[in-house]
């Protein structure tokens, strides 16, 4: 019985840790989507034009976050906002900033191909 109680307790702890990680990832999205959203409201290409260093850091943060957590946004209006932000950076006149987004697009294509393969195998 003690083992069962420990396993249940361990599973509950893991579940709590997962939920805490999801909440932290969503909070991080809200933190960087605020500045991006403000820029998007004005004009897509204004992202990072006035401060290239800030724009670069913001884009890098978005790409890293997206590669690890974009699935948390599935089925929400935040996914649309996130993709609009990445597209805006992809269209940025500074090629160095625009190229940062390539990692995310490669990740997205790879994930969609893996999803198609696993769905086909399930059928």
Biotite code that builds the C-alpha atoms (Angstrom):
import biotite.structure as struc

atoms = struc.array([
    struc.Atom([0.000, 0.000, 0.000], chain_id="A", res_id=1, res_name="UNK", atom_name="CA", element="C"),
    struc.Atom([2.793, 2.406, 0.791], chain_id="A", res_id=2, res_name="UNK", atom_name="CA", element="C"),
    struc.Atom([4.154, 2.046, -2.747], chain_id="A", res_id=3, res_name="UNK", atom_name="CA", element="C"),
    struc.Atom([0.752, 2.810, -4.239], chain_id="A", res_id=4, res_name="UNK", atom_name="CA", element="C"),
    struc.Atom([0.370, 5.921, -2.068], chain_id="A", res_id=5, res_name="UNK", atom_name="CA", element="C"),
    struc.Atom([3.875, 7.065, -3.063], chain_id="A", res_id=6, res_name="UNK", atom_name="CA", element="C"),
    struc.Atom([3.122, 6.501, -6.758], chain_id="A", res_id=7, res_name="UNK", atom_name="CA", element="C"),
    struc.Atom([-0.146, 8.431, -6.543], chain_id="A", res_id=8, res_name="UNK", atom_name="CA", element="C"),
    struc.Atom([1.575, 11.216, -4.623], chain_id="A", res_id=9, res_name="UNK", atom_name="CA", element="C"),
    struc.Atom([4.406, 11.294, -7.156], chain_id="A", res_id=10, res_name="UNK", atom_name="CA", element="C"),
    struc.Atom([1.940, 11.422, -10.065], chain_id="A", res_id=11, res_name="UNK", atom_name="CA", element="C"),
    struc.Atom([0.067, 14.300, -8.405], chain_id="A", res_id=12, res_name="UNK", atom_name="CA", element="C"),
    struc.Atom([3.344, 16.182, -7.925], chain_id="A", res_id=13, res_name="UNK", atom_name="CA", element="C"),
    struc.Atom([4.296, 15.667, -11.564], chain_id="A", res_id=14, res_name="UNK", atom_name="CA", element="C"),
    struc.Atom([0.840, 16.848, -12.678], chain_id="A", res_id=15, res_name="UNK", atom_name="CA", element="C"),
    struc.Atom([1.184, 19.963, -10.506], chain_id="A", res_id=16, res_name="UNK", atom_name="CA", element="C"),
    struc.Atom([4.669, 20.618, -11.912], chain_id="A", res_id=17, res_name="UNK", atom_name="CA", element="C"),
    struc.Atom([3.340, 20.314, -15.470], chain_id="A", res_id=18, res_name="UNK", atom_name="CA", element="C"),
    struc.Atom([0.504, 22.754, -14.773], chain_id="A", res_id=19, res_name="UNK", atom_name="CA", element="C"),
    struc.Atom([2.927, 25.206, -13.139], chain_id="A", res_id=20, res_name="UNK", atom_name="CA", element="C"),
    struc.Atom([5.217, 24.987, -16.179], chain_id="A", res_id=21, res_name="UNK", atom_name="CA", element="C"),
    struc.Atom([2.272, 25.650, -18.519], chain_id="A", res_id=22, res_name="UNK", atom_name="CA", element="C"),
    struc.Atom([1.221, 28.668, -16.449], chain_id="A", res_id=23, res_name="UNK", atom_name="CA", element="C"),
    struc.Atom([4.789, 30.019, -16.521], chain_id="A", res_id=24, res_name="UNK", atom_name="CA", element="C"),
    struc.Atom([4.984, 29.545, -20.315], chain_id="A", res_id=25, res_name="UNK", atom_name="CA", element="C"),
    struc.Atom([1.683, 31.388, -20.797], chain_id="A", res_id=26, res_name="UNK", atom_name="CA", element="C"),
    struc.Atom([2.891, 34.218, -18.540], chain_id="A", res_id=27, res_name="UNK", atom_name="CA", element="C"),
    struc.Atom([6.052, 34.469, -20.623], chain_id="A", res_id=28, res_name="UNK", atom_name="CA", element="C"),
    struc.Atom([3.953, 34.693, -23.809], chain_id="A", res_id=29, res_name="UNK", atom_name="CA", element="C"),
    struc.Atom([1.901, 37.504, -22.311], chain_id="A", res_id=30, res_name="UNK", atom_name="CA", element="C"),
    struc.Atom([5.104, 39.317, -21.309], chain_id="A", res_id=31, res_name="UNK", atom_name="CA", element="C"),
    struc.Atom([6.539, 39.449, -24.845], chain_id="A", res_id=32, res_name="UNK", atom_name="CA", element="C"),
    struc.Atom([3.254, 39.664, -26.716], chain_id="A", res_id=33, res_name="UNK", atom_name="CA", element="C"),
    struc.Atom([2.458, 42.999, -25.081], chain_id="A", res_id=34, res_name="UNK", atom_name="CA", element="C"),
    struc.Atom([5.297, 44.928, -26.758], chain_id="A", res_id=35, res_name="UNK", atom_name="CA", element="C"),
    struc.Atom([4.735, 43.028, -30.013], chain_id="A", res_id=36, res_name="UNK", atom_name="CA", element="C"),
    struc.Atom([1.009, 43.668, -29.941], chain_id="A", res_id=37, res_name="UNK", atom_name="CA", element="C"),
    struc.Atom([1.577, 47.388, -29.494], chain_id="A", res_id=38, res_name="UNK", atom_name="CA", element="C"),
    struc.Atom([3.890, 47.454, -32.491], chain_id="A", res_id=39, res_name="UNK", atom_name="CA", element="C"),
    struc.Atom([1.504, 45.332, -34.552], chain_id="A", res_id=40, res_name="UNK", atom_name="CA", element="C"),
    struc.Atom([-1.280, 47.786, -33.836], chain_id="A", res_id=41, res_name="UNK", atom_name="CA", element="C"),
    struc.Atom([0.794, 50.535, -35.420], chain_id="A", res_id=42, res_name="UNK", atom_name="CA", element="C"),
    struc.Atom([2.438, 48.756, -38.313], chain_id="A", res_id=43, res_name="UNK", atom_name="CA", element="C"),
    struc.Atom([4.001, 45.332, -38.861], chain_id="A", res_id=44, res_name="UNK", atom_name="CA", element="C"),
    struc.Atom([7.303, 46.638, -40.103], chain_id="A", res_id=45, res_name="UNK", atom_name="CA", element="C"),
    struc.Atom([7.755, 48.953, -37.123], chain_id="A", res_id=46, res_name="UNK", atom_name="CA", element="C"),
    struc.Atom([8.791, 45.992, -34.950], chain_id="A", res_id=47, res_name="UNK", atom_name="CA", element="C"),
    struc.Atom([12.297, 46.703, -33.794], chain_id="A", res_id=48, res_name="UNK", atom_name="CA", element="C"),
    struc.Atom([13.032, 49.492, -36.292], chain_id="A", res_id=49, res_name="UNK", atom_name="CA", element="C"),
    struc.Atom([13.705, 52.111, -33.665], chain_id="A", res_id=50, res_name="UNK", atom_name="CA", element="C"),
    struc.Atom([15.784, 49.769, -31.517], chain_id="A", res_id=51, res_name="UNK", atom_name="CA", element="C"),
    struc.Atom([17.311, 46.920, -33.530], chain_id="A", res_id=52, res_name="UNK", atom_name="CA", element="C"),
    struc.Atom([18.855, 45.311, -30.449], chain_id="A", res_id=53, res_name="UNK", atom_name="CA", element="C"),
    struc.Atom([15.477, 45.161, -28.696], chain_id="A", res_id=54, res_name="UNK", atom_name="CA", element="C"),
    struc.Atom([13.805, 43.860, -31.849], chain_id="A", res_id=55, res_name="UNK", atom_name="CA", element="C"),
    struc.Atom([16.432, 41.148, -32.182], chain_id="A", res_id=56, res_name="UNK", atom_name="CA", element="C"),
    struc.Atom([16.043, 40.045, -28.561], chain_id="A", res_id=57, res_name="UNK", atom_name="CA", element="C"),
    struc.Atom([12.269, 40.073, -28.841], chain_id="A", res_id=58, res_name="UNK", atom_name="CA", element="C"),
    struc.Atom([12.349, 38.003, -32.028], chain_id="A", res_id=59, res_name="UNK", atom_name="CA", element="C"),
    struc.Atom([14.829, 35.511, -30.559], chain_id="A", res_id=60, res_name="UNK", atom_name="CA", element="C"),
    struc.Atom([12.672, 35.162, -27.451], chain_id="A", res_id=61, res_name="UNK", atom_name="CA", element="C"),
    struc.Atom([9.559, 34.571, -29.535], chain_id="A", res_id=62, res_name="UNK", atom_name="CA", element="C"),
    struc.Atom([11.254, 31.925, -31.682], chain_id="A", res_id=63, res_name="UNK", atom_name="CA", element="C"),
    struc.Atom([12.729, 30.030, -28.733], chain_id="A", res_id=64, res_name="UNK", atom_name="CA", element="C"),
    struc.Atom([9.438, 30.228, -26.850], chain_id="A", res_id=65, res_name="UNK", atom_name="CA", element="C"),
    struc.Atom([7.472, 29.118, -29.904], chain_id="A", res_id=66, res_name="UNK", atom_name="CA", element="C"),
    struc.Atom([9.649, 26.090, -30.565], chain_id="A", res_id=67, res_name="UNK", atom_name="CA", element="C"),
    struc.Atom([9.049, 24.923, -26.993], chain_id="A", res_id=68, res_name="UNK", atom_name="CA", element="C"),
    struc.Atom([5.539, 26.099, -26.168], chain_id="A", res_id=69, res_name="UNK", atom_name="CA", element="C"),
    struc.Atom([3.492, 27.033, -29.257], chain_id="A", res_id=70, res_name="UNK", atom_name="CA", element="C"),
    struc.Atom([1.277, 23.975, -28.734], chain_id="A", res_id=71, res_name="UNK", atom_name="CA", element="C"),
    struc.Atom([-0.085, 25.652, -25.593], chain_id="A", res_id=72, res_name="UNK", atom_name="CA", element="C"),
    struc.Atom([-1.755, 28.194, -27.877], chain_id="A", res_id=73, res_name="UNK", atom_name="CA", element="C"),
    struc.Atom([-3.630, 25.682, -30.041], chain_id="A", res_id=74, res_name="UNK", atom_name="CA", element="C"),
    struc.Atom([-7.299, 26.523, -30.245], chain_id="A", res_id=75, res_name="UNK", atom_name="CA", element="C"),
    struc.Atom([-6.918, 30.016, -28.813], chain_id="A", res_id=76, res_name="UNK", atom_name="CA", element="C"),
    struc.Atom([-6.908, 33.512, -30.265], chain_id="A", res_id=77, res_name="UNK", atom_name="CA", element="C"),
    struc.Atom([-3.336, 33.822, -28.975], chain_id="A", res_id=78, res_name="UNK", atom_name="CA", element="C"),
    struc.Atom([-2.087, 31.446, -31.685], chain_id="A", res_id=79, res_name="UNK", atom_name="CA", element="C"),
    struc.Atom([-3.232, 33.883, -34.369], chain_id="A", res_id=80, res_name="UNK", atom_name="CA", element="C"),
    struc.Atom([-1.494, 36.755, -32.581], chain_id="A", res_id=81, res_name="UNK", atom_name="CA", element="C"),
    struc.Atom([1.697, 34.736, -32.163], chain_id="A", res_id=82, res_name="UNK", atom_name="CA", element="C"),
    struc.Atom([1.809, 33.771, -35.847], chain_id="A", res_id=83, res_name="UNK", atom_name="CA", element="C"),
    struc.Atom([1.137, 37.374, -36.902], chain_id="A", res_id=84, res_name="UNK", atom_name="CA", element="C"),
    struc.Atom([4.068, 38.493, -34.755], chain_id="A", res_id=85, res_name="UNK", atom_name="CA", element="C"),
    struc.Atom([6.421, 35.896, -36.245], chain_id="A", res_id=86, res_name="UNK", atom_name="CA", element="C"),
    struc.Atom([5.281, 36.827, -39.769], chain_id="A", res_id=87, res_name="UNK", atom_name="CA", element="C"),
    struc.Atom([5.898, 40.498, -38.980], chain_id="A", res_id=88, res_name="UNK", atom_name="CA", element="C"),
    struc.Atom([9.455, 39.704, -37.922], chain_id="A", res_id=89, res_name="UNK", atom_name="CA", element="C"),
    struc.Atom([9.928, 37.513, -41.000], chain_id="A", res_id=90, res_name="UNK", atom_name="CA", element="C"),
    struc.Atom([9.033, 40.573, -43.140], chain_id="A", res_id=91, res_name="UNK", atom_name="CA", element="C"),
    struc.Atom([11.350, 42.863, -41.172], chain_id="A", res_id=92, res_name="UNK", atom_name="CA", element="C"),
    struc.Atom([13.580, 45.067, -43.346], chain_id="A", res_id=93, res_name="UNK", atom_name="CA", element="C"),
    struc.Atom([16.617, 44.083, -41.259], chain_id="A", res_id=94, res_name="UNK", atom_name="CA", element="C"),
    struc.Atom([17.595, 40.727, -42.778], chain_id="A", res_id=95, res_name="UNK", atom_name="CA", element="C"),
    struc.Atom([19.333, 39.596, -39.572], chain_id="A", res_id=96, res_name="UNK", atom_name="CA", element="C"),
    struc.Atom([16.075, 39.902, -37.656], chain_id="A", res_id=97, res_name="UNK", atom_name="CA", element="C"),
    struc.Atom([14.059, 38.312, -40.457], chain_id="A", res_id=98, res_name="UNK", atom_name="CA", element="C"),
    struc.Atom([16.395, 35.307, -40.590], chain_id="A", res_id=99, res_name="UNK", atom_name="CA", element="C"),
    struc.Atom([15.905, 34.563, -36.893], chain_id="A", res_id=100, res_name="UNK", atom_name="CA", element="C"),
    struc.Atom([12.371, 33.382, -37.703], chain_id="A", res_id=101, res_name="UNK", atom_name="CA", element="C"),
    struc.Atom([13.606, 30.656, -40.061], chain_id="A", res_id=102, res_name="UNK", atom_name="CA", element="C"),
    struc.Atom([14.223, 28.327, -37.099], chain_id="A", res_id=103, res_name="UNK", atom_name="CA", element="C"),
    struc.Atom([10.585, 28.593, -36.079], chain_id="A", res_id=104, res_name="UNK", atom_name="CA", element="C"),
    struc.Atom([9.256, 27.947, -39.587], chain_id="A", res_id=105, res_name="UNK", atom_name="CA", element="C"),
    struc.Atom([11.508, 24.908, -39.982], chain_id="A", res_id=106, res_name="UNK", atom_name="CA", element="C"),
    struc.Atom([10.290, 23.653, -36.611], chain_id="A", res_id=107, res_name="UNK", atom_name="CA", element="C"),
    struc.Atom([6.646, 24.201, -37.617], chain_id="A", res_id=108, res_name="UNK", atom_name="CA", element="C"),
    struc.Atom([7.059, 22.328, -40.912], chain_id="A", res_id=109, res_name="UNK", atom_name="CA", element="C"),
    struc.Atom([8.893, 19.479, -39.186], chain_id="A", res_id=110, res_name="UNK", atom_name="CA", element="C"),
    struc.Atom([6.174, 19.219, -36.541], chain_id="A", res_id=111, res_name="UNK", atom_name="CA", element="C"),
    struc.Atom([3.421, 19.166, -39.167], chain_id="A", res_id=112, res_name="UNK", atom_name="CA", element="C"),
    struc.Atom([5.208, 16.385, -41.068], chain_id="A", res_id=113, res_name="UNK", atom_name="CA", element="C"),
    struc.Atom([5.712, 14.335, -37.908], chain_id="A", res_id=114, res_name="UNK", atom_name="CA", element="C"),
    struc.Atom([2.037, 14.874, -37.038], chain_id="A", res_id=115, res_name="UNK", atom_name="CA", element="C"),
    struc.Atom([0.978, 13.655, -40.501], chain_id="A", res_id=116, res_name="UNK", atom_name="CA", element="C"),
    struc.Atom([3.164, 10.553, -40.166], chain_id="A", res_id=117, res_name="UNK", atom_name="CA", element="C"),
    struc.Atom([1.829, 9.643, -36.720], chain_id="A", res_id=118, res_name="UNK", atom_name="CA", element="C"),
    struc.Atom([-1.768, 10.237, -37.849], chain_id="A", res_id=119, res_name="UNK", atom_name="CA", element="C"),
    struc.Atom([-1.272, 7.988, -40.874], chain_id="A", res_id=120, res_name="UNK", atom_name="CA", element="C"),
    struc.Atom([0.243, 5.274, -38.669], chain_id="A", res_id=121, res_name="UNK", atom_name="CA", element="C"),
    struc.Atom([-2.732, 5.474, -36.305], chain_id="A", res_id=122, res_name="UNK", atom_name="CA", element="C"),
    struc.Atom([-5.143, 4.753, -39.188], chain_id="A", res_id=123, res_name="UNK", atom_name="CA", element="C"),
])
